[in-house]
Amino acid sequence: MSTEQKRIAVIGAGIGGLTAGIYAAKNGFEVDLYEQQGVAGGECTGWDREGFHIDNCIHWMMGTRPGSALNRIWRTTGMLAEDTQVYRADQMYTSEYDGETLTLWADIDRTEREMMAHSPGDKKEIRRLMKYCRLAEDITIPAEVPSELMSGKEGLALTGTGIKMMRIQNAYKNMNVADLAALFKSPLIGRLISDFTPGDSVASGFVTAYGNFTGGDGGVPIGGSKAAAGRMLAKFEKAGGRYHPGTKVGKILPAGGRASGILLENGEEIQYDYIIPACDASVTFGTLLPESFMGELMKSMFADRKAYPVYNTFQTAFEVDMAEEPFDAEYNFESPELVFHEGAGPRLTVKTYGYEPDFAPAGKQILETLGGGSESLYPWWQELYQDREAYEAKKTEIAETTRIVLEDHFPKLKGKLRLLDAWTPMTYARYCSAYKGFYQAFMISKDSAKLPYPPAYVEGLDNVILAGQWISPPGGLPGAAITGKAAVQRIMNKEQMDFRLADAGFAG
């Protein structure tokens, strides 16, 4: 069946929406991509301050290693262009506790040796953890075809990956990251594990993430998040898609088992054959559609806050008046001075961008920090935000404390830091309509459902197909992109088209 005259509205120009828009346009659909903000990318973005560039998203990215289905998506969409350089760090991050440090190296053998030297009493658990991290090195995320559309042959091709993933999950069954960390006598090893993912997220997530990194798949596209999103937008428009920045969709319009179209916030009603909401799930169900259209699994995810947690962060960016990097890559340490309210965490993550020469003027560096916290912080931020003067004052106060903490911890930074910007959960809520101000989706915990992936289909609306990180918890770039491609494949299946043509001839 031809796609001629078939029209698709994509709501949200984050990575999921951009991916969906690109695949839809390249397959002959007439596509409109709506974004409430003026800049594409959603949380995958950055901004400029006083000659510095602040990157909000990509610290490392799965799918940079050639050959995988995810890598083909990145190449198809422009996330990775032909001339995009990929930076591959020799370490994932370093954790400090009680004056000692350990590093997760790209060389997993080195990590194992240093762990063993640090804590010989943990020999058995260290070897066990590294065994499963090695097993995860060649695990790839299924990204070819949505599971319900797979042929037997395609399903068989994933058997090896599935078996390895099952072995890892069974090894750390019914365990969160905090449970995994508690297996070790060394508090530092525990901190090293929990500095990557929060304590109540599923333990296998750490194993697969570190294995992905040591397997050579965790690179960073040079130029950063905003540049990557810009390349994707250019691909979309080159394919014939129409981009509508600063245009907010108010409603999806149900009509007899389908959606007739959308209602823009300005009152304009536009008809479409298909609609792909690629925005925050709390916006899709509650604003665009009544909550009654929300599926049972997603309802349970919003209801069970213990099983599907989200988090809060306070982040800063500083100018560093020195040419050399003050430390390597990403560094985590204890900072109880930054527990500014109940629910705020005592660990601070610090990152520099020496591998990005255009992020700072010559002779200077840019340094960013992230302090985590539980979702219980969000109501406090919400209330504070009602008084913008008090809100800005609190931001400045926490940022100043952060500066003092950094200079005390790293003496070489003394007198060399100047605040460029600070942002909070309210920043993500304001710009991205993010649920409780969190830039990812629900996390997966040991209390989550065994298959914690909400369906992409909206019951009662045959032509509304979901995309974005919220149907691929815990979210992030890969899940967003894969669901964006899958949304178009699902539409192509409904149109009786061969969805397997989705990647054909898309190199340009």
Secondary structure, DSSP 8 states (H G I E B T S, - for coil): ---TT-EEEEE--BHHHHHHHHHHHHTT-EEEEEESSSSTBTTS-EEEETTEEEE-S-SSBTT-STTSHHHHHHHHHTSS-TT--EE--SEEEEEEETTEEEEEESSHHHHHHHHHHH-GGGHHHHHHHHHHHHHGGG-----SS-GGG--HHHHHHTHHHHHHHHHHHHHTTT-BHHHHHHT-S-HHHHHHHHTTS-TTSBHHHHHHHHHHHHTT--BEETTHHHHHHHHHHHHHHHTT-EEEET--EEEEEE-SSSEEEEEETTS-EEE-SEEEE-S-HHHHBTTTB-GGGS-HHHHHHHH-TTTS--EEEEEEEEEE--SS-SSSSEEEEE-GGG--STTEEEEEEEEE-TT-TTSS-TT-EEEEEEEEEEGGGHHHHHHHHTSHHHHHHHHHHHHHHHHHHHHHH-GGGTT-EEEEEEE-HHHHHHHH--GGG-SS-----TTS-SS----SEETTEEEEE--SGGGSTT--HHHHHHHHHHHHHHHHHHTT--GGGTTTT---
